[in-house]
Structures are given as C-alpha cells and as structure tokens.
Amino acid sequence: MSFKLFKIFLFLPFICGAQSFFELDTKAKDFYDEGKYIEASNELKKIKYFKKFNAYKEEINFLIGVCLFQNPNPRNLKKSSSIFKKIRYSKRLENSSFYIQNILFYAKTIHRLGDFNYALENYTKYKELTNDNSVDLFIKSCKFAIESKKVNDISLVKSKLSSREDDFDLSVVSDKFLVLSSTKNDIKGKTDSDIFFYEFQDNSNKWINREDLLHKKINSFSHIQNPAFNYDKSLLYFSKASKDKKSKSIGDFKLFCLRKDNENWGKPILVPLPYKPNKNFKCPHLSVDEETLLFSSNMDGGYGGYDIWMIKRISKDKWTNPINLGLKVNTSEDELYPFISESNQRLYFSSNGHVGIGGFDIFYTDIDNNLNTSIVLNLGYPYNSPNDDMSYISLDGNIGYISSNRLGSNKFDIYLFDCNQK
C-alpha cells in the first residue's frame, strides 16, 4: 500500500475560486517542486509571519505539515501529526479551503505512526466528505492491521548487523552466512551502497565480516545492489547501474552474474534480458536448484510499477524469455524482493499494492514446481508495520530476517525473528 502523495493537491486551489498559497510565486513552492521538502518547510516557517502572507497563515501551517510528512522520519511524522490534528479539530477552520485535504493527511500521518483506529476514523470521514474511492485500500489496511495485531505474539529484535545507515537487500546463503547491501561505508562523497558478506561464529556468538569471500573489486563497481548467492557461494547475481562522470546521474539498473572457478572470480556477465532506456532490473533471487532466476522490473508487458518476473535456465548462461508471475502476485503498484523458501514451496515478496498494514508489506503465496501461484496472503504483524518492510529471508520459515524502516529504526535496519521464541 503506497503512501505516495500527488503534487496536484498543492498546485491547484482547494476550492473553486479560492486561491491557494502554492499558486503564488515563492521560493517555498520552488523547493517543493524540486523535492526539497525540508528546505520548503524551513522557507514556509520563515515567511508565514510576513505581513503580505497574513491571509495564508493557516494554510502555510498546513503546508509545513505536508512538507514534514514528505520526509517521514519519526520526528517529522510527530510534528506533522501535531499540525494536522490542530487543524482537524479546529471549528474555526472547518470551512477553510484545505480542511478536507488536511483530514486525509492527518489520517496518513497517524497511520504511519501506528494509530490504526484513529487513522481509520479519519479515512472514513474523508471518504464521507469526498466519495474518493482512492482511500478504500487505506481503510482496508487499517482494518487488517487492527485484526492482525490481535492474533500474533511473535517479536522482532533489531539485529547487531544494523548500522546507523541503510541496511537492506538481504540474501541468505546458509544458516551461517548472510549477505546484504549497506550504505555504512559512504565516504569521500561516495553515496551508493556496498555488499557485505557475514559469517556467524558460534564460539564468539557474533557475525564477522568475510570480505575475503567476495570478488576483491566487487565494491568498486558503481551502484551495486541486491546480492544473491547460490548455496556453495560460487555464483553471485546482483543489480548494477552505471554513473555518468560528468552529470553524475545514475543510469538504469541491469542484472549481472559473477562466477567463481578454482577460488578465482571471473568478470561480470550481463544476464540476457530485454534492456531498454528507463527500464530497471533489480532484486534477483536464484532458486535452490539454480534453475530459476526471479527479479523485479518495470519492463514493458507488466501490470504497472515493478512486477516480479522469472526466467528459466536453458544452459550455463542461456535463459528463457522473461515470464511475468501474473496478477495474483503483481499489482498496479510495486512488487519487490522475491524469495523462494528452501523447500521450493513458498514465494515471499514485498508489495505496496496489496492490502497491508502500511507502506511495503511482506506477502507470501504457495507455489508448485512451475512457480504457479495460489492465493496471496499478508504475513501480518509484527513482520509488517505502518512503514516499509522488505527483503524477507528464512531457510526454514521459523528463524529469519527482514529489513525495515519501522519506528525505532535508524534508517533501514535489519530485524531478526524467531518463531520458536515467543
């Protein structure tokens, strides 16, 4: 379920004939248009006391809340919630041009903060006032979240593998080896992620970095993500985007394979896929038998956003044409991070298009040997939260990890779950 907001809300008058502050030519509007929400918020705070903007003071407060919501860390969400709440329950502002939109923003904000009952109340109020069917998914989401919290007593614990930066793209090799992407080594202007390989040592009860098991130049590649090893650590699939040295713009993501022979890694091999401009290929996952490669892509022929696709191995580096996993799994939004269980009987993935608790949720579906899918189910609470929950990995379905930016996280952190300990 996506919390994406459309800028049109802020470009047009909220009521026919009433001028919106964002119709005026201001630096705050320029910042917002450029996606610089904190700068826009700071500019709005500065000018709201200017005499010439007295008539817009309350709307400016509302827009400050919107800007904070667009940069949704816990602190900003709490600040925006406070702003929206004051407007929501102000009798004086009930007839203002932005009051109805404020109800929607208030609902989305407290939804992300985990207050599902009040979020449901406000989504429902907004629907009554506007008959806007686009909130139906949010209403279903809140109802699902309320019920989901009643039936699950499993707890998630933040893993010591988490850093102060983003930790994501989890891949499991065995119960002793774990691979992930992280931005924790960002130095000297380097802003993309690196791949880290960890081994769990029983004698010290710690994860240790095993960079010796990686290609020695793997992290010199530009914008490398989504590592996926096979079981004996001789194959590594990953996504990589090139970077233009002059413009510093990032190109499209493509899938590559590295193969190890006699302890020596070869050169990256491009996985044969229908690459086109502005089409990305991410989140590779190799089945246990190494005969099927799953990935996410916004390539042509999908159902919208990123879909999950598969290719079947014909020979060593030759694959079938991509096959879409179909409408049971894919939606008009985004489906990412496919993961097949060790038994080859269940597919896990993340989506913001199915009914969930909020943001990206983790879902699963039973599969047969040909990857035909059955009904898609939400993994529920506590695996899923009002924010983004991704990259589920587990060998046996009982012990595993996810990556999440839920409340209490630094950015994207790694969380351990153990169904044997409740």
N, C-alpha and C positions, 0 to 999 in steps of 0.2 A: 504494500500500500504506500503510495507516494505522497509525500508532504509538499511536492512542488507547488509553487505559487506562480500565478501568471501576472506578468508586469502590467497587463492591461488594467488590472484593478487600480493601479496608481497613475495611469496615464489619462484616464477618462473621468469626467465629473461623476460623482457617486449618485447624483440625482440630476435628471434632465434640467438644464438651465442653471444649475449651481456650479460655480467654478471651483475646481479642485486646486489646492496649493501646488500640486505637481504639474499643473498646466502652466505655471509661471516659469520663467527662465531663471533658474537659480543654480548655484554650484552644487547644492544638495541633490537636485534632480540629475545632474551630470554624473555625480558619483554613483548614484543608484543605477543609472543606465549602464555604467561600466562594471557593475557588480561589486563596487567598493562600498559595502553596506555599513561598515564601521565608520568610514570617513563620512558617509552620508549622514549617519546618526550624529556624529560629532558636529557637523555643519548645522544640522537641524537644531541641536541643543543651543548652538551659539546664536542663531538668528531668531529663535522663537520669541525673544523679548524685544526684538526690533519693533519700533512703533508701526512701521508700514505693514507688518505682518500680524498685528493685533487680532484682526478678524479671523486669522487662520490658526490661532494659538492651540486650540483643542485638536484640530486636525494634525498639526505638527507633532503634538504628543503621540497621537495615534501612529503617525508615520515613523516616529522614533521606535515605537514598539515593533512595527513591521521590519525595520532595518535590523533590530536586535534579533528578531525571530529568524531572519535570513542567515544569521551567523550563529547557529543554535548550539552553543556550548551551555552547560547547566546555568552558569551565572547569567548569561544573556536571556535564556529562557525564563528565568525567575523575574528578571527585570521587565521583560516584555509582558509576562503574565500579570504583573502588578499594574502596568499601564492599561492593558486591555480590561482588567477587572474593574478599575475605577470608571472607565467609560461605560462598561456593560451595565453597571448598576447605578448609573447617574441618571436621575429623572430629567435633569436639565438638558442632557444630550440625546434623549430618545428620538428627537426629531432631526438630529444633525445628519448631514449627507453621508457620513461614514459610519453611522451607528450599526447598521446591519452587517457591513463588512467586518466591523470590529467583533461581532459575535462569532463569526467564522474563525477569525484569527485567534480569538480567545480560546475557542474550542480546540484548535490545532495545537496551541501552546500548552494547555493543561493536559492534552492527550499525550504529548511528548514527555511531559513531566510525570506521567503515570496516573493522573487523576481521571480514571475512565468514567466514573459515574457523572461527574460534572461536565466532562467533555461530551458525553452522550446527551446530557440535558441541553447543552448549547448547540450541538449539531442539530438536534431535533427542533430547537427553537428557530434556528437559521432556515431549516427546511420548511417550517410552517410559514415563515415570512416571505420566502422567495420561491418555493416549489422547485428548488435547484436540485436535480437528481444526482449531481456530481458528488454530493456528500453521502450518498447511500452506502458506499464502501466504508466510509469512516464510521458511520452508525453501526454497521455490521461488525466492524473491527472492535469497537468499544464493547459491544455485547459479547463478542467472542472472548475478549480479554478478561472481562468480569467473570465469566464462567470458567475460563482456563485457570485462573488463579485459585479457584476453589478446590481443584482436583489434583494438584501436583505439589509434592513436598520435596522434590529434588533441589539441591542447592548448587550454585556455581561459584567457584573460587577463582579469583584472579591469579593467573599463573606467574611465577617468577620470571618467565620468559618475556613478560611485558616490559616495555621501556617507557620513557617519557614521550616518545614519538609514536607514529603509527606502526602497528604490528598487525600483519594481515596475511592473506594468501597462504593459509596453512595447507600443508601436504604431509601425510603420514606415510612412512616407508615401512616401519615395523613398530612394535610397542617400545622399542628403544631408540628409534630415530625419528626426528621431526624436522621438517623444512618449512621455512616461512620467509616472507618479504618484510622488510622494515626500513623506515627512513631514519633509524637511530644513528647512522654513520654520516649524516649530512654535514659536510664540512666544506669550507672554501667555496661556497656558492653552489655546491652540488645539491640538488633538490630532489633527485629521484631516489628510488629505493634500491636496496641491495638484497641479495639472497643469503640466508644464514642456514647452516646445517648443524643440528644439535644431536648429541648422543646422551642418553640418560645413564649415569653411572650409579650402580646400586651401592657401592661401598661408601660413596660420599653423599648419596641421595640428592645429586644435583645434575642439571643439564650442563654439558660443556660444549663449547663451540668446536666443531670439527671441520674447519675450513679446508683442511688437507684433503677432504673427500670431494671437494668441488673443483671444477675447472679453475686453474690458477688465475685466469683472466676474466672469469665469469662476471665479476662486479665492475669490470671496466667497460662492459657493454652499456650503451645508453638506455635508460628507462626499461630495465628488465624487471619483469613481474611474473607472478603465477607459476612458481616452480612445481613440477610434477615428476617425481622419480618413479621408476619401476622398483620391484621388490629387491632385486640384487644390486641396486644403485648403479647400474651400467648404462641406463638411459635417463636423460633429463629433457623434459619438454618445458618450454617457457614462452611467454609473450614478450616482445621487444618492439620498441618504437625508436626510430631514428630522430635525431635532433639537428635542426638546421643551425650551423655555427653562426651565421650572420643574424638571422631573425630570431634565433633561439626558440623558434616554435617547434612543437613536438609533432611528429608525423603519425601515421596510422600504425596501430599495433598489429604485428604479424606473429605467427607461431613458428617456433624453431625447435630443432631436436639436436642434442649433443649425445654422442655415443662414446663409451669408453671401451678400448681394446687393450688388454695387457697393461692395465693401470694407467694408460695414457688416453686423455680425452682428445677426440678429433675436433674438426671445425664445425660450427653451427650449420645445420642443414635446414633449409626452409621447407616447412610442411606444405605440400601442394594443395592450395585452397584458392578459391576464386577472389583474389585480392583486387580491390578497386579503391579509388580515392574516397576518403571519408568513411570507409568501412573498416571496422576493427574486429580483431580476433583475439579473444582473451580466455583466461581460466581453463587451460587444458587439464584434462584428467584422463589417465590411462587405466583401463580396466585391469583387473588382477591377471587375466590371461594374456594381456598385452595385445589383444586383437581388436579392441575398440578404443578410439580416442574421442572423448567428448570435449566440447568447448562452447563458449558463448560468443555470439556475433550479432551485429546489426546488419549483416549482409542482406542482399535482396532476396525476396522469397519468404521472409519471415512474417510474423503476425504483429510486428511493431516493437520498437525498442530493441533490446538484446534478447535473442532467443537461445535456447540450448539446442545444439546440433551434434551429430555424430558422424564419424567416418569409420569404415571397417578396413582392416589391413588386408591387402591383397598379397603383398610380398614385403621385403625388408623396408623399403621406403616408398612403397606404392600403396595408395589408398583409394577407396571408392569415392564417388562424389558425395558432398555433404547431404545428410538426411536430417530433416527437422523432426524433433521429438513430438510435435503435434500440439493441438490445442488443449489437451488435458494438462500439460505442463506449462506451455508458453501462453503469454497474455499480450495485451497491447502495451504493457509496461516492460520491465526488465527482469530477466531471469539469468542468474549468475552462479558461479561456483558449483558445478555439478560434481557429485561424489558418489561412487558406487561402493556399496558395502563389500567386505571381503567375501561374503557368501554369494555375491553377484545377484542377490535377490531384491535389493532395495536401492533406490536412487534418492539422494538428498540434494537439495539445491536451495538457493536464496532467491526471493522474489518480492517485488513491491507491487505486483499486480493481482495477486490472490488475496482473499480476506485474511488479515493477520492482525497482530496486536499493534503494529505501527512500523513505519519505515520499511526496511527489508526484513522479512521474517524467513526462518528456515522451514522448508516443507519436505515431505517425502512421499514416495509412491512405490508400491511393489512393482517389480519388473520380471519379465521372463528372459530366456536366453537370447532373444532377439531384441531386447530392450523395448518391447511393447509395454506400455504403462497402464496402470489401473487408476483408481480414484486418488486424487492428490489430497493429502492431509497436512494440516499445520502441526508442527512439532510441539507447539504450545509453550506455556510458561513453565520454567524460567528460562528455557533456551532462547525464547524470544522476548523482546522488550519493546517499549514505545519508540526506541531508536533503531539503529541498523544492526542486524545480527546476520553474520555471514560465515562462509568458509567452514562448515561443519565437517569434522573428520573423526572417525572412530573405527577401529578394527572389528570390535565385537558388538557395538551398539550400547555398551554399558559404560565404558570409560572413553573419553574423547575430549576434543577441544573445539571451541568456536572463537571467532574474532568479533568484537562488539564495541560500539562507542556508547553503550548504555550509561546511565547516570552512575557516577563513581569511577568512570574511566578517565585516563589522561587524554587520550585521543582514541584510536582503535587499540584495544588491549586484547590479550589472549586470556580466555577463561577455560578452566578445567571443570568437567562434570564427571561424576562417578555415581552411577545409579545404584551401586552396591552400598553406598553410604548416604543415608537419608537423615 
